[in-house]
Amino acid sequence: MDVLALMSGARADLAPPFEVSQAEDAAAIAAYRGLRRRVFVDEQELFGGDDRDDFDEDPRTVVLVARDRSGSVVGGVRLSPFDPGGPDIGWWFGSRLAVARGSRGDAVGPALIRAACAHAEAAGALRFEATVQAGNERMFRRLGWTAVRPLTVAGTPHVLMRWPIGRLAVLASASKGPLGPLLAGLTGVPGFVGDDGVPVPGSDLVAACDAIVPSMVERDPEWAGWCSVLVNVNDLAAMGAAPVGLLDALGARDASFAARVLSGLRRASLAYGIPVLGGHTQLGVPAALSVTALGRAAAPVPGGGGLAGQSVRLTVDLGGGWRPGYTGRQWDSTSTRSGAELRAMTGCLISGDGAGLAGGARPAAAKDVSMAGIAGTLGMLAEASGCGAVLDVAAVPRPAEATMGDWLTCFPGFGMLTAAPSDAPALAAGPAVSAACGSLVPGAGVRLRWPDGEETVALDGDVTGLGPATGAGGPT
């Protein structure tokens, strides 16, 4: 239509017969409700007098309408969090899909359904369902929905349908899926395959290495320098290692740009109390940044030491907010923390004498939350432990500003997943909060458990393809 408008010869009969948009004015919502009443009360006699319910009173409810060329509302649907009075935990529900009698052959219904699916996913939903009259099940199936179970609504046969949301699986596959084939044949330390760091054989040293995405270095050099320390210290923390020092490798187009990267790295080094021991800097090249961290741990905590039946706990810093320019992807909980707060969080698996915690406070397995997000990282911990995992969605600690979809897929600044017996104490991690929010189970992959007891698939199998970390303390 943009092309036709530029040609100035646009023909009215080539305009789409209808357009779908969000109803943001009282008149459009009133027109939709009037259409609903005609369809469900007058025509189908499903309700007596009125079909309004608690979803209509929820301020989070979204109404999508289809307008014909004259601007008249010829269809509509509403969607909202499933619990009108409760928090939005990423479980959304679509309902009251209505199309005017004269427009039912114009594909209005399918267009509204597709728009509702897109809106729910954009709102951070990880579970989106609708109760559909049995006669419409076939249409929903054609659009990609799956039937869950038959049920009865207002005395009429319905089917509970679910829209498959693959956001968690897509992220895990893109960020970690190729690792197994890529790393095949490379040597490693038994029991620590796929870990955040690796024990150096014959010593109590633990080494970790992370590179920062070049586009991030170019876009936000100070933040990239800060994060290069942050991610490495988190890796050491997950191993229960006390930090010793850092080595950095920096590529930059000129000295001024290099100074900006090193400024962020220096600030983080001081804040976390881990010195930069040396490194390499090269100018006149595209932006690149990689940092190696060294720590000490007499008995490193493996990422694959969990056992089916153990409780999963998330320890995470909910302070801060979305990093500007990275909304939905990077939660900045660290840049405004004091050095003492940062060191308290990253030292949560280290005792006062620098040795790894022992006894009941020591988890069987630990991994810091990586760019695969909470769900993907849990999948890696479970894979390395030779089992699967279930995540209780409503029990996941989460800041109010983050949708569930964003929170389970973002990098949270400081977040650590641990597996331990259910009676093990929570980690003492300064300002971070800690909550039991799942369990390791037989099998593979990750499932989401919802307050109604329903489970949906988040990851249908192993994340990396590296397999169990043999000798980690779990299955061998």
QUIZINOR-V317617 format. One record per backbone hydrogen bond with DSSP energy under -1.0 kcal/mol. NH is the residue of the N-H (numbers start at 1). CO is the residue of the C=O. If there is no record, write none. Layout:
[[NH | CO] [NH | CO]]
This chain:
[[5 | 1] [6 | 2] [7 | 3] [8 | 5] [14 | 11] [15 | 12] [19 | 67] [21 | 65] [23 | 63] [29 | 25] [30 | 26] [31 | 27] [32 | 28] [33 | 29] [34 | 30] [35 | 31] [36 | 32] [37 | 33] [38 | 34] [39 | 35] [40 | 36] [41 | 37] [42 | 37] [43 | 38] [44 | 39] [46 | 40] [47 | 40] [56 | 53] [61 | 58] [62 | 79] [64 | 77] [65 | 21] [66 | 75] [67 | 19] [68 | 72] [71 | 68] [74 | 66] [76 | 98] [77 | 64] [78 | 95] [79 | 62] [80 | 93] [82 | 91] [86 | 83] [92 | 127] [93 | 80] [94 | 129] [95 | 78] [98 | 76] [100 | 74] [103 | 100] [104 | 101] [106 | 103] [111 | 107] [112 | 108] [113 | 109] [114 | 110] [115 | 111] [116 | 112] [117 | 113] [118 | 114] [119 | 115] [120 | 116] [121 | 117] [122 | 118] [123 | 119] [124 | 121] [125 | 120] [126 | 90] [127 | 90] [129 | 92] [130 | 161] [132 | 159] [134 | 157] [136 | 133] [137 | 134] [140 | 136] [141 | 137] [142 | 138] [143 | 139] [144 | 141] [145 | 140] [146 | 162] [148 | 160] [151 | 158] [153 | 156] [156 | 153] [158 | 151] [159 | 132] [160 | 149] [161 | 130] [162 | 146] [163 | 128] [170 | 166] [171 | 167] [172 | 168] [173 | 169] [174 | 170] [175 | 171] [176 | 172] [179 | 176] [180 | 464] [182 | 178] [183 | 179] [186 | 183] [192 | 189] [195 | 192] [198 | 207] [200 | 205] [203 | 200] [206 | 295] [207 | 198] [208 | 293] [210 | 291] [212 | 289] [216 | 213] [217 | 213] [218 | 214] [219 | 215] [220 | 216] [224 | 220] [225 | 221] [226 | 222] [227 | 223] [228 | 224] [230 | 226] [231 | 227] [233 | 229] [234 | 230] [235 | 231] [236 | 232] [237 | 233] [238 | 234] [239 | 235] [240 | 237] [241 | 236] [242 | 296] [244 | 294] [245 | 294] [246 | 275] [247 | 292] [248 | 278] [249 | 290] [250 | 280] [251 | 288] [252 | 282] [258 | 254] [259 | 255] [260 | 256] [261 | 257] [262 | 258] [263 | 259] [264 | 260] [265 | 261] [266 | 262] [267 | 263] [268 | 264] [269 | 265] [270 | 266] [271 | 267] [272 | 268] [274 | 269] [277 | 246] [278 | 246] [280 | 248] [282 | 250] [284 | 252] [285 | 252] [288 | 251] [290 | 249] [291 | 210] [292 | 247] [293 | 208] [294 | 245] [295 | 206] [296 | 242] [297 | 204] [301 | 239] [309 | 440] [310 | 307] [311 | 420] [312 | 438] [313 | 418] [314 | 435] [315 | 416] [316 | 433] [317 | 414] [321 | 332] [323 | 330] [326 | 323] [329 | 326] [330 | 326] [331 | 411] [332 | 321] [333 | 331] [337 | 334] [342 | 338] [343 | 339] [344 | 340] [345 | 341] [346 | 342] [347 | 343] [348 | 345] [350 | 347] [351 | 355] [354 | 351] [357 | 349] [362 | 359] [364 | 419] [365 | 419] [366 | 302] [367 | 417] [369 | 415] [373 | 370] [375 | 408] [376 | 372] [377 | 373] [378 | 374] [379 | 375] [380 | 376] [381 | 377] [382 | 378] [383 | 379] [384 | 380] [385 | 381] [386 | 383] [387 | 382] [388 | 441] [389 | 445] [390 | 439] [391 | 447] [392 | 437] [393 | 449] [395 | 392] [396 | 393] [402 | 399] [405 | 124] [407 | 403] [408 | 404] [410 | 406] [411 | 329] [414 | 412] [416 | 315] [417 | 367] [418 | 313] [419 | 365] [420 | 311] [424 | 421] [432 | 429] [433 | 316] [435 | 314] [437 | 312] [439 | 390] [440 | 310] [441 | 388] [446 | 459] [447 | 389] [448 | 456] [449 | 391] [450 | 454] [453 | 450] [456 | 448] [458 | 446] [459 | 446] [469 | 384] [470 | 468] [472 | 469]]
